[in-house]
Amino acid sequence: MKKIEVERKSILLKPSHNRVLIRPFIPEDSGRREKIIGRVMSLSEKQTIESLKQVLSDFKTRHQDIKSVFRRNFENVRRWTITDAPFSEERKLLIGAYFTQEYSLESAALFNPSIVPHPNQKNLTKGSLRFILSLRATGEGHISSIVFREGTVSEEAEITIKEPTPYVDEPERIPNQLYQKDLFSRKLTELNFFNDFSRNVLSQLPQNFTISELYEKIERAKYGFQRPGGDIEQTAKNLLVLAYSNYEVTFEKTQKTSEKAIFPFSPSHSNGIEDARFVMLTEEDGRRLYYATYTAFDGKTILPQLIETGDFVSFKFITLNGPAAKNKGLALFPKRINGLYAMLSRQDNENLFLMYSENIHFWYDPMILMRPTYSWEFVQLGNCGSPIETDEGWIVLSHGVGPMRKYCIGAFLLDKEHPEKVIGRLKYPLLEPAENEREGYVPNVVYTCGALIHGKRLIIPYAMSDYATSFAAVDVDKLVKAMTSD
């Protein structure tokens, strides 16, 4: 059986120690915080100025506005100071420096990419497309975050990636976000967090409430129970974890694409934001929004969530709801099908499922779409990103796991109007690990979280062995023919 020709590109995006994120460093022990502040307070003003000068000499050129970070981190720990006496600006900055750290977020791996058209398509050569590439970056402690690159693909499918800047920053969290009580209650029920205590807390809240109001009602409700502790404390924690899992962040509009990093914010993300599958979704009224399904992981619990953005400047993080919103590997279709949102999912760690919904945030009743059939996918079958629309149908890249836990990328074709009908499928891998792609954090793996079509070529960014990222291109007509041939 003759396999379809795949053109591997020479681009290689490798992990780097050079780009570091500046983050808070707040020891969990409040006593330790107080001791650190006390030691800085024991310095004379002259010693404070000299120490700060040395810190700035060591780190100022590595970040764009390090003083503002030090000021912010000082404010984060001000409550543990033991005096109301005024602080000099230099002492505030030095205290802030002691509660700040660098984190090399791309040092271990840069992998599992997805690709979407850039919101800005101005000033391009004829036939070219500007794109945004999202990547899963992994650093110390195997914590995963989302980073971005910007690039172009030419009419001839030549790919250029813009050199990333040496700086990388987190967004600002938007304060005073409102939560809807009805949605909040439904998610509590799904997570089995709804009980007498949570019911009491919610009864005191308005229909739309803030995180500060939730915290206040939790503390008040504790006094209404005879023995706070145990289940009460756990429920209180769960209420806050759910709230912190739904939030908004924003970057500065002047920041370059490669300077943006989305590092885990909430407790549910504490072990990482994994495998974001970005897609540009066009609504029936013509509006375009970018969504990404991803996996939030706290070391124990997998929580599927949704990112929404219109411009890659401001982002909303939203909990997905419903019994079918579970497991990893959710992937949205880029438009509604017969008036309904559609999504691929993996419900059982083995097969591929399809589900529809009137509301993008709620998912029920998955139907099985495809089972492992060929030897290279006998262990597990899943998607490799959102379906891609063509005149012939929806092209879906799949991943199959075979002997020795080898991951390959496959492809199949769904009916355009009725995606529950599989009308074509490759019997062999489209892309499997080449000899020089087999070594990495997880060996023998090729994987992607999303591709796009430009002209007549399918552009596939793909990760090799959970370590680095490259690109491949495939002729769309030849791929469709190969999928639909007997």
C-alpha positions, 0 to 999 in steps of 0.5 A: 500500500503506497503511503501519501507523501508528507513534506517535513519542514526544516523548522525546529522549535526546541526548548530554551533556557533563555526565556524566563518568566518573572513570578511571585515567590511566596513561601507557604509558611506565613512565619517564614514570610514574616522572618524574611521581611524582618531580616530586610527591615533590619538593614540600614537604609544605606545597606538597603540601597546597596542591596537593591542596586545589586539586584537591579544590576543582576536582573534589570536587563532580563525583564522589561519593567522589573521595578513594577513587579517588585512593587506588586509583590511587595503589596502581596506580602505587606500584610505580614509586616509587623509595623505601620511605619512608612517604608522607603521606596527602596525598601519596598522594592527590595522586600518585593525582590525577596518574594520574586523568582525567575521561572524558565517555563520553556526549559524542558519541552516545547510541544503539542502545538495548535495553529490558527489564522492571526486576527491581523492579516494586513501587510502580507505578500500575495497568497500568504497567511499570518498565523498564531501558533500556541505551544505547551511549554514545560519547565521546572516541576513539569508545570505546563503553560501556554506560550505563543509564536507568530509566523507566516505560510506562503502561497507555496507553503513555505513557513517562517516563524518570527524570532521570539523576543527574549522577554516573556510576561504573564497577563494581569488578572481582571478583578471583580469578575462576576459569577452566575449563581445558576451555572455555579450551582450546576457545576457544583452538583456535577463535581459532587460538591453540592451539600448543606454547606454549599447550599447555605453559602449560595442562598446568601449570594445574589444571582451575580456575585464576585469572588470577594462576596463568595469568600465573605459568605463562606466565612459567615456560613462556617459560623452556622455549623456546629463543628467547622472542619473536615467536610466543611473545610473541604467544601469551602475549599472546593467552592473557591477552587471552582471560582478561581477556575473561571477568570479573565486575564489581559495582556498589554496591547503593545506586547508582541505575540511571543512575549505572552505566556499563560501560566497556571493561575488557579488551584485546579491548574496547579500542575499545568495547563495541558494541550490547548486546542485552539480553533477560530469559530465563526458564529452564524451571524459572522462573528469570529471568536477563538476558542481553546479546549484544554485540560486543567490538572492539579496533580489528581483531578482532570478538569476540561476547560475552555478559553475564549478570546477575540484578539489574543490580548484578553482571555476568558477561562471557563469551566466546561459543564455537563456529564460529557465534559470530561477526560482529555482531548476535547476539540470544537468544530469551527462552526455550528452544525445544523444550529448546534455546536459540535465537539469531538471527545474522548469519554473512555480513554479508548474510542472517539466520540461526537457530541452536540450542544445548544450551549457551548458551555454544556455538553451531554449525550456523546455518541461513539464515532470511531473505534480503534481498527488498525494495528497502529491504533489498537491501544487508543484512538483520539483526535489531534485538534479541531476538524477542518472544513473542506468541500469534500467533508470535515478532515480530522487528524487523529492520534493512534497508540500502538505497540510499545506505546508508539503514537502516530498521526492518522486522518479521517473524513466526516460528512459535512452536514452529518459529521456522525457519518465517517466517509473516509479513513486512512488505513495507515499513519499519515505521520509517524515518528522518524528515526530522528524524532523518537528521542525525547521526554516521551519517546516514539511520539508524534502529536499535534493539537491542531492544523490548518489548510492554506491553499491546497496544503494541509499545514501540520505543526507537530511535536516530536516525543513531547520535546520539540516542535516542527512542521509538515505539509500534505496535499489536501486533494491527495489526502482526501483521495487516500482517505476515500479510496477502497 
